[in-house]
């Protein structure tokens, strides 16, 4: 079994275009997604929803307003998945509600130990 990170991304204005009822339905879908993952044992951790505001710290010490590199591709949150393979982790992440609103899910494996070991 490996561990994988599924990062949810969508347009910065996604929630601005939804009615209150739609947002409530969307939130219920997230609760169902998390409950399924916990029940089936593949969900190890889940974040709450990330706001679009934040800061970016650069290697040279500068701090800029962000974290929006691209308003079309804003990180919204994550889940940590336990699965037998990357393909199996992708199958779990396919149920992610962000996909209902033209979002994307990036699924990546964690290193076992430290990189290069």
N, C-alpha and C positions, 0 to 999 in steps of 0.2 A: 504494500500500500504506500502511495505517495501523498504528498500534500501539494495543493494547487491554490493559487489566488485567482479569483474571478473579480475583475475590476469593472464596474458598471459605468458607462459613459453615455451622455446624451447632449443635446443642444442646450446651451445656457438658458434659453427661454422656455424650455419644455413645460415647466410648471405654470408659467405665466399664461399659457394658452389653454389651460385646463380649468373647467368649472370646479366649484367646491365639491359637488357630487362626484365628479370624475376623479378628483384627488382622493376623496374618501374611498372610492372603489379601488383605485390604484394602491392605496395603503393597505386595504384588505387583501389584495393579491400578494403584496409583500409578506404580510403576516402568514398567509397560506404557504408561500414559498419557503419561508423560514421554518414553519411547523413541519412541513414535509421533510425538509433536510434533517431536522432534529429527530423526527420519528424514524426515518430510514437510516440514520447514523452517518450520513456523509457531510453534514454541516458542522464544522469545527468552531467557527467564529463568524460573526456578522457585524458590520458597522451600522450605525445609523446613517441617515441621509446627510450628505455633505452639502453645505451651502456653496455658492459660487464665489464668495468673497474669500480672501486669504492673502498670504504673502509668499514670495519666493526668495530664498536665500541663495545667492550665487557664490561660486568658489572664491571670487575676489572680495567677498564680504558685503557686496551691495545687497540691499533688500528692496525688492520691487513689489508693487501691488500686483496681485495675481490671484490665483494661480492660472488664470486663463491664457493658455498659449494659443488656443483656437476655440472660439465660441461654439463651434460645431462639435467639439469633442471635450466636454467637461467631465472630469471624474466625479461620480455621484456617490460612490460607496464601494464596498467589497464584501465578499464572503470568502472564507477559507474552507476549502473542500478536501475531504479525504476520498481518494479513489485509487483503483488499481492501475489506471493509465491516464494519460492526457485526454484520450478520446472519451473515456468514461467520465472524466471531470467536465468535459464539454457537454456531454449529455445531461448531466445534472444542471449545469448553468443555462441550458436551453430553456428552462422554465422560468427564467428571470423576468419579472414584470417590466423592466426597462425596455425590453424588446417590443412591448405593446405600443410604445410611443416613439418608434423610430430610433431607439437607442442601440448601443452596441455593448458586447461583453467581451473583454479580453481575458483569456484563461492562460495562466503561465505556471509552470512547475517551480517549486522551491528546490534549491540545491540541497543535497544530503550533506550536511556539514558546511564547510566554507568553500567558496569558489576556488578551484585550483588544487584542492586536496585530493 
